Amino acid sequence: MKVAQFSLDELIFSYREMGKEEDALAYLEDVAARYFNSSLGDAALRASVPVLSRLGLGEKALTRVSDLIRRFKRTTWERDLLFEKGMIYKYNLGEHEKAEQVFLDFVQSYPDDLVSEFARLELGYAPTQLGREKTGEQRVSGVNLFQSYPNPFNAETLLGFALPQATSVKLVIYDVLGQRVRTLADGEMPSGVHRVVWDSKNEAGREVSSGIYFCRLEGDGGKLLQVRKLVLLR
């Protein structure tokens, strides 16, 4: 199923590059119908959810994501789709109370998952309040990941962070599924303010789709320091 999903994602990217995302949706719908109840058909349905969202078809996206959640209980897809359902409620349909309930359900179901950090951010927690700290564990004092500028942005955005002392950090962009999109900084950094530009491209140098992304400042061992939300509008 992962191979099918990857192939469909590549196809969607090609359609989007040509400005024909409606054609991509039509193709996915056709594949889903032709290969109904198979791994390829399921992958086509799954791939169609973000396409529907980007095309502004929120009600249809919500119906599809809800159906898929019912079918794929206790799988990785359920986790991804549940968060996506919250994003559809919030950003496509403007139903913030329903979105909040979905994000709360997500945090309760997946408290230690990376995407739970993003769900907490959607719930309005300050970046330094994200995650659950273990007893005796404290965050690095004085670390600050500034809000990107501009945000929302079209092609590129400036990210900055401050370190009170020299330390090893990573600055990583993730999509709403918790998949790594781009590593912007990785290594030992001196104290002070650091700035880096994200050009809205992934590690392969391809432009990513419009949507919500998260910038995560990580310390040693991938420990969360702070996270910010980015909105890309093409």
N, C-alpha and C positions, 0 to 999 in steps of 0.2 A: 504493500500500500504506500510505503514511503517513496518508492521509485515512481509510482504513478503520480503521486502528489508533486514530486520534484519536476517531472516532465510537464505536468499541467501548469505549474507555476512559471516555468520557462516560457511556455506558450503564451500565458497571460502577459508576461513581461513584453514579449514581442508585439502583441496586439496593442499594448499600452504605448509602446514606443511609436507606433504608427498612428496613435490617436484613435484607435478603433476598439475601445473597451466594450462597447455594446456588442460588437462582433464576437469578442471573447466570451461574453455572457451567453450569447446564442450558441456558441460551440459547446460550452460546458453543459448547457441544458440538453443539447442533443446527445452528448456522450452519456449524461446521466440517464436519459431515457433509453438509449440503445443498450446500455450495460447495467440496467436496473438490478439492484441487489447483488452487485459484484464489487470487488475492491476498486476497480476502475470507476464504476458508476458512483460509488460512495466518495471517492477522491474528487470527482468532478463536482458533486454537490458541496463538499467541504470547501473546495477552491472557489466556488461561486459566492460564498457568503461575503468576503471582503469586497468582491467586485460589485455585488448588489449595494453594499454600503457606500462605496465610492460613487456609484451612479445615483445615489439619493433614493434608492428603493428600500427605505427603512422597514416598512411593514412586511414586505416579502422577505427581507433579510432576517427579520425577527422570527417569522414563521419557520423559515428553513433552519435557523440555528436551534430553535426550540425542538423541532422534529429530530435533528441530529443528536441533540443532548439526550433525548429519550432513548434513542437507538444505541448510543455508545456510552452507556453508564459504566463507571469505574474503569475508564480508559484515559489515556493522555488526551484524546480528542475532547472528552468531557471537560477537562480542565481548561483547555484552550477555548472551547466554545462558550463556556460559562462566562469567562471574562469578556469575550467578544459580545455576548448578549448584553452585558452591562454597558459596553461602549455604544452599542446600537441604541439602547434606551436613552442614553445620555446625549449622544451627539447627533444621531439621526432623527430621533423621535422627540427629544426634549422632555422625556418623562423622567425627571430627576429622582423622584421618590422610588420608582421602580428600579432605576439604575442603582441607587444606594442600597436597596435590599439585595440586589444581585451581588454587588461588591462585598457586602457584609457576609453573605452566604459563601462567597469565594474565600474570604479570609478565614472563616471558620472551618471550611473544608480543607484548605491547603495553607495552614498557618506558616509553614516553613518554606513555602515555594517562592522562588524569585518573583513570579508574577504577583504574589500577594503584596509585595512592596508597591507595585504599581496600583493595585486595587486600593491600598491604604491612601495613596496619594490622591486617587480619584475621590476618596471619601473626605478629603480635606485636611488630612494630617500634615503638619509641617514636615519638611524633608528630614529634619533631625529627629523626628519622632517615629520614623518608619521602622518596621521590624520589631522583633522581640529580643531584648537583650538577655543573655544568660546571667545568672547570679554572679556578681563580682566583675562583670564585664562592662567597660565603659567606652564610650566613643572618644575618638581623638579630639581633644579640646582645641577649639579655635579653627578647625577645618571648615571651610565654607565653599560650597559650589554655588556660584552666582547663577541667577536666572539668565538664560541665553538671550541675546539681542541680535536681530529682532525676533520676536516670537508672538504670533505666528510668523513664519518666514517662507520665502519662495524658493530661493536657490541655495543660499548659505546663511549660516548663523554663527555668531561668535559666542564661545563658551569660555568661562573663566573660573578658576578656583584658587583658593588661598590655603597655604600650608604654614602652620606655625613653626615647623621644623622640617629638616630634610627627612624624607621618608619615601618608601616605594609605593607608588599608586598606579591605578589604571583608570582611564576615562573611557567608558564604553557606551555605545549607542545600542539600545535594544528595541525591537518592535513590540507590539502589544501581546504577542504570544510568548515573550521572554526569549526570543531568538536573537542571538548576537548579530548585529548589522555591521558595526564598524568599531574598531578599537582606535581611538584618537591619541591616546598617550599610554605608555606602558614602561615603567622603569623608575629608577631612583630620581627624585625631584628635589631640588634645593628649597629652602623655606622662601616664602614670598608669594606673589601673585603670578599665576600662569594663565596664558590665553591660548586658545586653539580654535580654528575655524572648521566647522563641519560643512562640507559642500553638498550634502544630501546624497552622497553616493555610498554604496556598500563596499565591502572589502575587494570585490571584483572590479570596482570602478564604474559600476552601473548606477544610474540614478534610481532612487527608490520611489515608491508610490506616495502620493499624498496620504496624510493620515497622522495618527498619534505615535510618537516615539518617546523613549525615556533615556535620559542620559544619567549614567550611574557612575559615581566616583567610588572606587573600590580601594581598600588598603591591602595589607598582606593577607594572603590566603583567601582573597575574594571578599573580605569583610566589608559590608556596606558602610560607607561614610555618609554619603548624601545622594539624593536622586532628584532630578528635575524632569518635568514634562515638556516636550517640544511638539509643536504643531506645524506640520509641513503642508503648505497650500500651493499647488502648482497651477 
